[in-house]
Amino acid sequence: MSAVRRATRQITAFLDGPDDPSISNPIHSTEIAAQFGFRAALVGGVTVYGWCVPPILEAVGEGWLAFGWADIHFRRPVFPGDQLTITVTGDEAGAGVELVNAASEICLRGEVGAGVAPWSRELRNLPGEVPVPESDSRTELTPAVARSLPALRPMHVPWTDAEASAYAGDFQRDGDPRWHGPAPRLHPGWVAARMTPLLKHTYWYGPSIHARSQIQHLRPASAGSGVDLVGAMVDAFERNGHEYAVLDGALRIPGEAEPFAVIRHTTIYRPARRDGTNHG
C-alpha cells in the first residue's frame, strides 16, 4: 500500500478574461453576475479545477494524466482576489481534493484517482462523427429543448502548441515543462473546458454556472492537431429555480477511433435571477 501524501497549493484567484458583459458567458462579468446575486464576476469553474492540477499530480502521480479520473463538485463561487488553498490528500489509488477560501468556505470538493472511475460505465458510448461547422441559426436552449435530450453537433477545435503553452501560462499560471514546448500535453483544465463550447456549437443560451465535472482520462494526448468532440444531452432538470443540463462527451485526436477522454458535464444553463426580473 502506498503512503498517503498531502499536497497543497495556494493561489490568488484572478479573472481569466475581460470583465465585460459581452463575453461568451457573461456570468464571468461583474455587471451580469450582480443580476444573479453575486458580489463580483465568477471565475470559471474549469479554470479553478485546473489550478488544482499541480497538487493532484504531486499526490496521485504522473499516471493520473494518462489513465485516471476526477469527479469535481463546485460548491461555492470563486471571485477574483480570493485567497485560495488547495489540498489533495491520498495516493495513486485515490485522493480527496478540497479548495477553500480565506473564510474557510469550501468552494470545490472532489475525488481523483488512477485507473477507471467507479462511475465511468455510466457515461454514454459516443462514436466518432465528422465535425460540422456551427449552425448559422442556433436554437435557444430552453427547458423543453433540454428535456428532449438532444445530440449535439460534432465539432473540431484547433489547438496549436503555442496556444496550449499560452493557456497553461496565462490561465493556469503553470510553468511545468509538460505543458510547454514541442507537442505539449493537453492540460486537464483545458480538457474539462471543452463541453461548454460543444454545447454552444449547437445552442445559444445566456449566463451559466458550472456545477460538476466527471472526467475519465483514457490515454495521453498532446496539442498540435486539435481535438474532435462529440456529445449528447443525457439529463435535464430543475432544482431551486435553476435549470440544469447534463452532457456526456468524448474527445478524440483527429483520425483516431478511440477517445483519449470522456466527460460528464453538469451545468446550470439557466440560473435563477435574484434581481426581481425573469429570463427573456
Buried (B, 14 or more C-beta within 10 A) or exposed (E): EEEEBEBEBEBEBBBBBEBEBEBEBBBBBBEBBBBBEBEBBBBBBBBBBBBBBBBBBBBBBEEBBBBBBBBBBBBBBBBBEBEBBBBBBBBBEBBEBBBBBEEEEEBBBBBBBBBEBEEBEEBBEBEBBEBEEEEEEBEEBBBEBBBEBBEBBBBBBEBEBEBBBEBBEEBBEBEBEBBBEEEBBBBBBBBBBBBBEBBBBBBEBBBBBBBBBBBBBBEEBBBBBBBBBBBBBBBBEEEEEBBBBBBBBBBBBEEEEEBBBBBBBBBBBBBBBEEEEEEE
